[in-house]
């Protein structure tokens, strides 16, 4: 999450979904994740990784 883009990888990276979002600041216990499925089958999240990114260097 870089404050505007979220990428989701499925099937060991075989599928990727990228979405532009505009979240509010999420720090510690204020961070939340909502997952939805437009299909009919249930989805189970078995692994979730998130990390902070450094600020972009602009020359």
N, CA, C and O atoms as a Tripos MOL2 file, in Angstrom:
@<TRIPOS>MOLECULE
protein
  236   235    59     0     0
PROTEIN
NO_CHARGES

@<TRIPOS>ATOM
      1 N           0.8600   -1.1690    0.0000 N.3       1 UNK1
      2 CA          0.0000    0.0000    0.0000 C.3       1 UNK1
      3 C           0.9010    1.2250    0.0000 C.2       1 UNK1
      4 O           1.6680    1.4240    0.9420 O.2       1 UNK1
      5 N           0.8250    2.0280   -1.0100 N.am      2 UNK2
      6 CA          1.6490    3.2300   -1.0570 C.3       2 UNK2
      7 C           0.7840    4.4860   -1.0270 C.2       2 UNK2
      8 O           1.1410    5.5060   -1.6170 O.2       2 UNK2
      9 N          -0.3190    4.4120   -0.3580 N.am      3 UNK3
     10 CA         -1.2810    5.5010   -0.1950 C.3       3 UNK3
     11 C          -2.1160    5.7460   -1.4430 C.2       3 UNK3
     12 O          -2.9810    6.6210   -1.4320 O.2       3 UNK3
     13 N          -1.8820    4.9910   -2.5310 N.am      4 UNK4
     14 CA         -2.7690    5.1320   -3.6740 C.3       4 UNK4
     15 C          -2.9050    3.8520   -4.5020 C.2       4 UNK4
     16 O          -3.8530    3.7400   -5.2780 O.2       4 UNK4
     17 N          -2.0010    2.8910   -4.3650 N.am      5 UNK5
     18 CA         -2.0660    1.6740   -5.1660 C.3       5 UNK5
     19 C          -1.9960    0.4480   -4.2680 C.2       5 UNK5
     20 O          -1.1680    0.3740   -3.3600 O.2       5 UNK5
     21 N          -2.8770   -0.5150   -4.5340 N.am      6 UNK6
     22 CA         -2.8590   -1.7990   -3.8380 C.3       6 UNK6
     23 C          -2.7340   -2.8790   -4.9040 C.2       6 UNK6
     24 O          -3.4660   -2.8650   -5.8940 O.2       6 UNK6
     25 N          -1.8060   -3.8180   -4.7070 N.am      7 UNK7
     26 CA         -1.6660   -4.9470   -5.6140 C.3       7 UNK7
     27 C          -1.9530   -6.2290   -4.8570 C.2       7 UNK7
     28 O          -1.4940   -6.4110   -3.7300 O.2       7 UNK7
     29 N          -2.7130   -7.1140   -5.4780 N.am      8 UNK8
     30 CA         -3.0600   -8.4020   -4.8880 C.3       8 UNK8
     31 C          -2.5900   -9.4990   -5.8330 C.2       8 UNK8
     32 O          -2.9340   -9.4990   -7.0140 O.2       8 UNK8
     33 N          -1.7940  -10.4410   -5.3040 N.am      9 UNK9
     34 CA         -1.2810  -11.5450   -6.1040 C.3       9 UNK9
     35 C          -1.9480  -12.8390   -5.6580 C.2       9 UNK9
     36 O          -2.1220  -13.0700   -4.4610 O.2       9 UNK9
     37 N          -2.3180  -13.6710   -6.6030 N.am     10 UNK10
     38 CA         -3.0220  -14.9230   -6.3230 C.3      10 UNK10
     39 C          -2.3110  -16.0480   -7.0510 C.2      10 UNK10
     40 O          -1.6480  -15.8240   -8.0640 O.2      10 UNK10
     41 N          -2.4510  -17.2390   -6.5380 N.am     11 UNK11
     42 CA         -1.9160  -18.4130   -7.2140 C.3      11 UNK11
     43 C          -0.4190  -18.3510   -7.4030 C.2      11 UNK11
     44 O           0.0840  -18.5990   -8.4980 O.2      11 UNK11
     45 N           0.3020  -18.0190   -6.3320 N.am     12 UNK12
     46 CA          1.7660  -17.9090   -6.3750 C.3      12 UNK12
     47 C           2.2240  -16.9310   -7.4500 C.2      12 UNK12
     48 O           3.2300  -17.1640   -8.1210 O.2      12 UNK12
     49 N           1.4850  -15.8370   -7.6090 N.am     13 UNK13
     50 CA          1.8660  -14.7920   -8.5480 C.3      13 UNK13
     51 C           1.3410  -14.9720   -9.9590 C.2      13 UNK13
     52 O           1.6620  -14.1680  -10.8330 O.2      13 UNK13
     53 N           0.5410  -16.0040  -10.2100 N.am     14 UNK14
     54 CA          0.0150  -16.2410  -11.5600 C.3      14 UNK14
     55 C          -1.0380  -15.2090  -11.9440 C.2      14 UNK14
     56 O          -1.2550  -14.9570  -13.1290 O.2      14 UNK14
     57 N          -1.6880  -14.6170  -10.9620 N.am     15 UNK15
     58 CA         -2.6980  -13.5970  -11.2380 C.3      15 UNK15
     59 C          -2.4290  -12.3880  -10.3540 C.2      15 UNK15
     60 O          -2.0250  -12.5310   -9.2010 O.2      15 UNK15
     61 N          -2.6510  -11.2140  -10.8910 N.am     16 UNK16
     62 CA         -2.4130   -9.9750  -10.1400 C.3      16 UNK16
     63 C          -3.5630   -9.0130  -10.3910 C.2      16 UNK16
     64 O          -4.0090   -8.8440  -11.5260 O.2      16 UNK16
     65 N          -4.0350   -8.3900   -9.3270 N.am     17 UNK17
     66 CA         -5.0570   -7.3510   -9.4330 C.3      17 UNK17
     67 C          -4.4560   -6.0850   -8.8510 C.2      17 UNK17
     68 O          -3.9490   -6.0940   -7.7290 O.2      17 UNK17
     69 N          -4.5080   -4.9980   -9.6060 N.am     18 UNK18
     70 CA         -3.9950   -3.7110   -9.1430 C.3      18 UNK18
     71 C          -5.1500   -2.7270   -9.0920 C.2      18 UNK18
     72 O          -5.9440   -2.6440  -10.0290 O.2      18 UNK18
     73 N          -5.2450   -1.9850   -8.0040 N.am     19 UNK19
     74 CA         -6.3200   -1.0050   -7.8520 C.3      19 UNK19
     75 C          -5.7570    0.2880   -7.2820 C.2      19 UNK19
     76 O          -4.8970    0.2650   -6.4020 O.2      19 UNK19
     77 N          -6.2400    1.4010   -7.7800 N.am     20 UNK20
     78 CA         -5.8810    2.7000   -7.2090 C.3      20 UNK20
     79 C          -6.9280    3.0280   -6.1550 C.2      20 UNK20
     80 O          -8.1310    2.9940   -6.4170 O.2      20 UNK20
     81 N          -6.4540    3.3420   -4.9740 N.am     21 UNK21
     82 CA         -7.3460    3.6560   -3.8580 C.3      21 UNK21
     83 C          -6.8670    4.9400   -3.2010 C.2      21 UNK21
     84 O          -5.7280    5.3610   -3.4020 O.2      21 UNK21
     85 N          -7.7210    5.5490   -2.4300 N.am     22 UNK22
     86 CA         -7.3700    6.7730   -1.7160 C.3      22 UNK22
     87 C          -7.7680    6.6130   -0.2550 C.2      22 UNK22
     88 O          -8.7750    7.1590    0.1950 O.2      22 UNK22
     89 N          -6.9510    5.8480    0.4840 N.am     23 UNK23
     90 CA         -7.3030    5.5720    1.8840 C.3      23 UNK23
     91 C          -6.9790    6.7350    2.8080 C.2      23 UNK23
     92 O          -6.2260    7.6430    2.4580 O.2      23 UNK23
     93 N          -7.5620    6.6820    3.9860 N.am     24 UNK24
     94 CA         -7.1560    7.6000    5.0440 C.3      24 UNK24
     95 C          -5.9540    6.9840    5.7440 C.2      24 UNK24
     96 O          -5.6500    5.8120    5.5190 O.2      24 UNK24
     97 N          -5.2820    7.7250    6.5650 N.am     25 UNK25
     98 CA         -4.0780    7.2240    7.2460 C.3      25 UNK25
     99 C          -4.4370    6.0490    8.1380 C.2      25 UNK25
    100 O          -5.4110    6.1100    8.8870 O.2      25 UNK25
    101 N          -3.6660    4.9920    8.0630 N.am     26 UNK26
    102 CA         -3.9170    3.7780    8.8470 C.3      26 UNK26
    103 C          -2.6620    3.4530    9.6450 C.2      26 UNK26
    104 O          -1.6650    3.0030    9.0800 O.2      26 UNK26
    105 N          -2.7030    3.6740   10.9250 N.am     27 UNK27
    106 CA         -1.5460    3.4450   11.7840 C.3      27 UNK27
    107 C          -1.9340    2.4680   12.8840 C.2      27 UNK27
    108 O          -2.9590    2.6310   13.5450 O.2      27 UNK27
    109 N          -1.0960    1.4440   13.0720 N.am     28 UNK28
    110 CA         -1.2640    0.4460   14.1260 C.3      28 UNK28
    111 C          -2.6670   -0.1500   14.1220 C.2      28 UNK28
    112 O          -3.0920   -0.7100   13.1110 O.2      28 UNK28
    113 N          -3.3950   -0.0400   15.2320 N.am     29 UNK29
    114 CA         -4.7050   -0.6880   15.3350 C.3      29 UNK29
    115 C          -5.7920    0.0440   14.5510 C.2      29 UNK29
    116 O          -6.9390   -0.4020   14.5280 O.2      29 UNK29
    117 N          -5.4480    1.1590   13.9120 N.am     30 UNK30
    118 CA         -6.4180    1.8660   13.0690 C.3      30 UNK30
    119 C          -6.4430    1.2860   11.6450 C.2      30 UNK30
    120 O          -7.3200    1.6300   10.8530 O.2      30 UNK30
    121 N          -5.4850    0.4100   11.3210 N.am     31 UNK31
    122 CA         -5.4250   -0.1920    9.9860 C.3      31 UNK31
    123 C          -6.4760   -1.2990    9.8730 C.2      31 UNK31
    124 O          -6.6470   -2.0990   10.7930 O.2      31 UNK31
    125 N          -7.1660   -1.3360    8.7500 N.am     32 UNK32
    126 CA         -8.1890   -2.3490    8.5070 C.3      32 UNK32
    127 C          -8.0800   -2.8230    7.0650 C.2      32 UNK32
    128 O          -7.6520   -2.0790    6.1830 O.2      32 UNK32
    129 N          -8.4660   -4.0510    6.8420 N.am     33 UNK33
    130 CA         -8.4890   -4.6170    5.5030 C.3      33 UNK33
    131 C          -9.8520   -5.2500    5.2820 C.2      33 UNK33
    132 O         -10.3160   -6.0420    6.1020 O.2      33 UNK33
    133 N         -10.4880   -4.9030    4.1840 N.am     34 UNK34
    134 CA        -11.7650   -5.4960    3.8120 C.3      34 UNK34
    135 C         -11.5510   -6.2810    2.5220 C.2      34 UNK34
    136 O         -10.9900   -5.7570    1.5600 O.2      34 UNK34
    137 N         -11.9910   -7.5240    2.5000 N.am     35 UNK35
    138 CA        -11.8250   -8.3860    1.3390 C.3      35 UNK35
    139 C         -13.2030   -8.7760    0.8360 C.2      35 UNK35
    140 O         -14.0920   -9.0890    1.6280 O.2      35 UNK35
    141 N         -13.3800   -8.7590   -0.4670 N.am     36 UNK36
    142 CA        -14.6660   -9.1560   -1.0330 C.3      36 UNK36
    143 C         -14.4250  -10.0620   -2.2330 C.2      36 UNK36
    144 O         -13.3340  -10.0960   -2.8020 O.2      36 UNK36
    145 N         -15.4530  -10.7830   -2.5940 N.am     37 UNK37
    146 CA        -15.3930  -11.7140   -3.7070 C.3      37 UNK37
    147 C         -16.6710  -11.5510   -4.5130 C.2      37 UNK37
    148 O         -17.7700  -11.7280   -3.9860 O.2      37 UNK37
    149 N         -16.5300  -11.2180   -5.7790 N.am     38 UNK38
    150 CA        -17.7080  -11.0660   -6.6330 C.3      38 UNK38
    151 C         -18.1980  -12.4040   -7.1820 C.2      38 UNK38
    152 O         -19.2090  -12.4500   -7.8830 O.2      38 UNK38
    153 N         -17.5000  -13.4820   -6.8730 N.am     39 UNK39
    154 CA        -17.9060  -14.8130   -7.3280 C.3      39 UNK39
    155 C         -18.8660  -15.4600   -6.3490 C.2      39 UNK39
    156 O         -19.3580  -14.8150   -5.4240 O.2      39 UNK39
    157 N         -19.1260  -16.7390   -6.5620 N.am     40 UNK40
    158 CA        -20.0700  -17.4580   -5.7070 C.3      40 UNK40
    159 C         -19.3730  -18.3420   -4.6850 C.2      40 UNK40
    160 O         -19.9950  -18.7600   -3.7090 O.2      40 UNK40
    161 N         -18.0890  -18.6360   -4.8910 N.am     41 UNK41
    162 CA        -17.3560  -19.5060   -3.9690 C.3      41 UNK41
    163 C         -16.7110  -18.6850   -2.8550 C.2      41 UNK41
    164 O         -16.3940  -17.5090   -3.0350 O.2      41 UNK41
    165 N         -16.5250  -19.3210   -1.7100 N.am     42 UNK42
    166 CA        -15.8390  -18.6670   -0.5940 C.3      42 UNK42
    167 C         -14.3590  -18.5270   -0.9090 C.2      42 UNK42
    168 O         -13.7960  -19.3250   -1.6590 O.2      42 UNK42
    169 N         -13.7330  -17.5110   -0.3330 N.am     43 UNK43
    170 CA        -12.3070  -17.2660   -0.5160 C.3      43 UNK43
    171 C         -11.6420  -17.2740    0.8480 C.2      43 UNK43
    172 O         -12.1570  -16.6820    1.7970 O.2      43 UNK43
    173 N         -10.4950  -17.9450    0.9520 N.am     44 UNK44
    174 CA         -9.7470  -17.9820    2.2040 C.3      44 UNK44
    175 C          -8.3820  -17.3350    1.9750 C.2      44 UNK44
    176 O          -7.6450  -17.7280    1.0700 O.2      44 UNK44
    177 N          -8.0520  -16.3490    2.7920 N.am     45 UNK45
    178 CA         -6.7370  -15.7160    2.7210 C.3      45 UNK45
    179 C          -5.8160  -16.4940    3.6440 C.2      45 UNK45
    180 O          -6.0100  -16.5100    4.8600 O.2      45 UNK45
    181 N          -4.8050  -17.1440    3.0570 N.am     46 UNK46
    182 CA         -3.8900  -17.9620    3.8540 C.3      46 UNK46
    183 C          -2.5970  -17.2370    4.1860 C.2      46 UNK46
    184 O          -1.8760  -17.6420    5.0980 O.2      46 UNK46
    185 N          -2.2940  -16.1690    3.4570 N.am     47 UNK47
    186 CA         -1.0730  -15.4110    3.7160 C.3      47 UNK47
    187 C          -1.3000  -13.9650    3.3060 C.2      47 UNK47
    188 O          -1.8720  -13.6940    2.2500 O.2      47 UNK47
    189 N          -0.8510  -13.0390    4.1390 N.am     48 UNK48
    190 CA         -0.9880  -11.6160    3.8480 C.3      48 UNK48
    191 C           0.2930  -10.9270    4.2750 C.2      48 UNK48
    192 O           0.7170  -11.0560    5.4240 O.2      48 UNK48
    193 N           0.9150  -10.1960    3.3570 N.am     49 UNK49
    194 CA          2.1340   -9.4420    3.6600 C.3      49 UNK49
    195 C           1.9150   -7.9850    3.2900 C.2      49 UNK49
    196 O           1.3430   -7.6840    2.2420 O.2      49 UNK49
    197 N           2.3680   -7.0870    4.1430 N.am     50 UNK50
    198 CA          2.2890   -5.6500    3.8630 C.3      50 UNK50
    199 C           3.5460   -5.0080    4.4070 C.2      50 UNK50
    200 O           4.0800   -5.4550    5.4220 O.2      50 UNK50
    201 N           4.0230   -3.9770    3.7580 N.am     51 UNK51
    202 CA          5.2290   -3.3050    4.2160 C.3      51 UNK51
    203 C           5.1720   -1.8400    3.8400 C.2      51 UNK51
    204 O           4.4300   -1.4460    2.9400 O.2      51 UNK51
    205 N           5.9530   -1.0430    4.5260 N.am     52 UNK52
    206 CA          6.0490    0.3870    4.2400 C.3      52 UNK52
    207 C           7.0500    0.6080    3.1180 C.2      52 UNK52
    208 O           8.0620   -0.0870    3.0310 O.2      52 UNK52
    209 N           6.7650    1.5640    2.2740 N.am     53 UNK53
    210 CA          7.6690    1.8980    1.1830 C.3      53 UNK53
    211 C           8.3820    3.2060    1.5050 C.2      53 UNK53
    212 O           7.8480    4.0590    2.2140 O.2      53 UNK53
    213 N           9.5910    3.3520    0.9780 N.am     54 UNK54
    214 CA         10.3360    4.5950    1.1590 C.3      54 UNK54
    215 C           9.7370    5.6740    0.2660 C.2      54 UNK54
    216 O           9.0470    5.3740   -0.7090 O.2      54 UNK54
    217 N          10.0030    6.9160    0.6030 N.am     55 UNK55
    218 CA          9.5470    8.0210   -0.2380 C.3      55 UNK55
    219 C          10.2780    7.9770   -1.5750 C.2      55 UNK55
    220 O          11.4310    7.5500   -1.6390 O.2      55 UNK55
    221 N           9.6210    8.4120   -2.6290 N.am     56 UNK56
    222 CA         10.2340    8.4350   -3.9550 C.3      56 UNK56
    223 C          11.3300    9.4920   -4.0100 C.2      56 UNK56
    224 O          11.1880   10.5830   -3.4580 O.2      56 UNK56
    225 N          12.4240    9.1510   -4.6820 N.am     57 UNK57
    226 CA         13.5090   10.1160   -4.8890 C.3      57 UNK57
    227 C          13.2750   10.8020   -6.2250 C.2      57 UNK57
    228 O          13.2150   10.1430   -7.2630 O.2      57 UNK57
    229 N          13.1440   12.1110   -6.2030 N.am     58 UNK58
    230 CA         12.9140   12.8780   -7.4230 C.3      58 UNK58
    231 C          14.1310   13.7560   -7.6670 C.2      58 UNK58
    232 O          14.5040   14.5600   -6.8120 O.2      58 UNK58
    233 N          14.7520   13.6030   -8.8370 N.am     59 UNK59
    234 CA         15.9600   14.3790   -9.1630 C.3      59 UNK59
    235 C          15.6160   15.7580   -9.6390 C.2      59 UNK59
    236 O          16.5100   16.5430   -9.9550 O.2      59 UNK59
@<TRIPOS>BOND
     1     1     2 1
     2     2     3 1
     3     3     4 2
     4     3     5 am
     5     5     6 1
     6     6     7 1
     7     7     8 2
     8     7     9 am
     9     9    10 1
    10    10    11 1
    11    11    12 2
    12    11    13 am
    13    13    14 1
    14    14    15 1
    15    15    16 2
    16    15    17 am
    17    17    18 1
    18    18    19 1
    19    19    20 2
    20    19    21 am
    21    21    22 1
    22    22    23 1
    23    23    24 2
    24    23    25 am
    25    25    26 1
    26    26    27 1
    27    27    28 2
    28    27    29 am
    29    29    30 1
    30    30    31 1
    31    31    32 2
    32    31    33 am
    33    33    34 1
    34    34    35 1
    35    35    36 2
    36    35    37 am
    37    37    38 1
    38    38    39 1
    39    39    40 2
    40    39    41 am
    41    41    42 1
    42    42    43 1
    43    43    44 2
    44    43    45 am
    45    45    46 1
    46    46    47 1
    47    47    48 2
    48    47    49 am
    49    49    50 1
    50    50    51 1
    51    51    52 2
    52    51    53 am
    53    53    54 1
    54    54    55 1
    55    55    56 2
    56    55    57 am
    57    57    58 1
    58    58    59 1
    59    59    60 2
    60    59    61 am
    61    61    62 1
    62    62    63 1
    63    63    64 2
    64    63    65 am
    65    65    66 1
    66    66    67 1
    67    67    68 2
    68    67    69 am
    69    69    70 1
    70    70    71 1
    71    71    72 2
    72    71    73 am
    73    73    74 1
    74    74    75 1
    75    75    76 2
    76    75    77 am
    77    77    78 1
    78    78    79 1
    79    79    80 2
    80    79    81 am
    81    81    82 1
    82    82    83 1
    83    83    84 2
    84    83    85 am
    85    85    86 1
    86    86    87 1
    87    87    88 2
    88    87    89 am
    89    89    90 1
    90    90    91 1
    91    91    92 2
    92    91    93 am
    93    93    94 1
    94    94    95 1
    95    95    96 2
    96    95    97 am
    97    97    98 1
    98    98    99 1
    99    99   100 2
   100    99   101 am
   101   101   102 1
   102   102   103 1
   103   103   104 2
   104   103   105 am
   105   105   106 1
   106   106   107 1
   107   107   108 2
   108   107   109 am
   109   109   110 1
   110   110   111 1
   111   111   112 2
   112   111   113 am
   113   113   114 1
   114   114   115 1
   115   115   116 2
   116   115   117 am
   117   117   118 1
   118   118   119 1
   119   119   120 2
   120   119   121 am
   121   121   122 1
   122   122   123 1
   123   123   124 2
   124   123   125 am
   125   125   126 1
   126   126   127 1
   127   127   128 2
   128   127   129 am
   129   129   130 1
   130   130   131 1
   131   131   132 2
   132   131   133 am
   133   133   134 1
   134   134   135 1
   135   135   136 2
   136   135   137 am
   137   137   138 1
   138   138   139 1
   139   139   140 2
   140   139   141 am
   141   141   142 1
   142   142   143 1
   143   143   144 2
   144   143   145 am
   145   145   146 1
   146   146   147 1
   147   147   148 2
   148   147   149 am
   149   149   150 1
   150   150   151 1
   151   151   152 2
   152   151   153 am
   153   153   154 1
   154   154   155 1
   155   155   156 2
   156   155   157 am
   157   157   158 1
   158   158   159 1
   159   159   160 2
   160   159   161 am
   161   161   162 1
   162   162   163 1
   163   163   164 2
   164   163   165 am
   165   165   166 1
   166   166   167 1
   167   167   168 2
   168   167   169 am
   169   169   170 1
   170   170   171 1
   171   171   172 2
   172   171   173 am
   173   173   174 1
   174   174   175 1
   175   175   176 2
   176   175   177 am
   177   177   178 1
   178   178   179 1
   179   179   180 2
   180   179   181 am
   181   181   182 1
   182   182   183 1
   183   183   184 2
   184   183   185 am
   185   185   186 1
   186   186   187 1
   187   187   188 2
   188   187   189 am
   189   189   190 1
   190   190   191 1
   191   191   192 2
   192   191   193 am
   193   193   194 1
   194   194   195 1
   195   195   196 2
   196   195   197 am
   197   197   198 1
   198   198   199 1
   199   199   200 2
   200   199   201 am
   201   201   202 1
   202   202   203 1
   203   203   204 2
   204   203   205 am
   205   205   206 1
   206   206   207 1
   207   207   208 2
   208   207   209 am
   209   209   210 1
   210   210   211 1
   211   211   212 2
   212   211   213 am
   213   213   214 1
   214   214   215 1
   215   215   216 2
   216   215   217 am
   217   217   218 1
   218   218   219 1
   219   219   220 2
   220   219   221 am
   221   221   222 1
   222   222   223 1
   223   223   224 2
   224   223   225 am
   225   225   226 1
   226   226   227 1
   227   227   228 2
   228   227   229 am
   229   229   230 1
   230   230   231 1
   231   231   232 2
   232   231   233 am
   233   233   234 1
   234   234   235 1
   235   235   236 2
@<TRIPOS>SUBSTRUCTURE
     1 UNK1         2 RESIDUE 1 A UNK
     2 UNK2         6 RESIDUE 1 A UNK
     3 UNK3        10 RESIDUE 1 A UNK
     4 UNK4        14 RESIDUE 1 A UNK
     5 UNK5        18 RESIDUE 1 A UNK
     6 UNK6        22 RESIDUE 1 A UNK
     7 UNK7        26 RESIDUE 1 A UNK
     8 UNK8        30 RESIDUE 1 A UNK
     9 UNK9        34 RESIDUE 1 A UNK
    10 UNK10       38 RESIDUE 1 A UNK
    11 UNK11       42 RESIDUE 1 A UNK
    12 UNK12       46 RESIDUE 1 A UNK
    13 UNK13       50 RESIDUE 1 A UNK
    14 UNK14       54 RESIDUE 1 A UNK
    15 UNK15       58 RESIDUE 1 A UNK
    16 UNK16       62 RESIDUE 1 A UNK
    17 UNK17       66 RESIDUE 1 A UNK
    18 UNK18       70 RESIDUE 1 A UNK
    19 UNK19       74 RESIDUE 1 A UNK
    20 UNK20       78 RESIDUE 1 A UNK
    21 UNK21       82 RESIDUE 1 A UNK
    22 UNK22       86 RESIDUE 1 A UNK
    23 UNK23       90 RESIDUE 1 A UNK
    24 UNK24       94 RESIDUE 1 A UNK
    25 UNK25       98 RESIDUE 1 A UNK
    26 UNK26      102 RESIDUE 1 A UNK
    27 UNK27      106 RESIDUE 1 A UNK
    28 UNK28      110 RESIDUE 1 A UNK
    29 UNK29      114 RESIDUE 1 A UNK
    30 UNK30      118 RESIDUE 1 A UNK
    31 UNK31      122 RESIDUE 1 A UNK
    32 UNK32      126 RESIDUE 1 A UNK
    33 UNK33      130 RESIDUE 1 A UNK
    34 UNK34      134 RESIDUE 1 A UNK
    35 UNK35      138 RESIDUE 1 A UNK
    36 UNK36      142 RESIDUE 1 A UNK
    37 UNK37      146 RESIDUE 1 A UNK
    38 UNK38      150 RESIDUE 1 A UNK
    39 UNK39      154 RESIDUE 1 A UNK
    40 UNK40      158 RESIDUE 1 A UNK
    41 UNK41      162 RESIDUE 1 A UNK
    42 UNK42      166 RESIDUE 1 A UNK
    43 UNK43      170 RESIDUE 1 A UNK
    44 UNK44      174 RESIDUE 1 A UNK
    45 UNK45      178 RESIDUE 1 A UNK
    46 UNK46      182 RESIDUE 1 A UNK
    47 UNK47      186 RESIDUE 1 A UNK
    48 UNK48      190 RESIDUE 1 A UNK
    49 UNK49      194 RESIDUE 1 A UNK
    50 UNK50      198 RESIDUE 1 A UNK
    51 UNK51      202 RESIDUE 1 A UNK
    52 UNK52      206 RESIDUE 1 A UNK
    53 UNK53      210 RESIDUE 1 A UNK
    54 UNK54      214 RESIDUE 1 A UNK
    55 UNK55      218 RESIDUE 1 A UNK
    56 UNK56      222 RESIDUE 1 A UNK
    57 UNK57      226 RESIDUE 1 A UNK
    58 UNK58      230 RESIDUE 1 A UNK
    59 UNK59      234 RESIDUE 1 A UNK
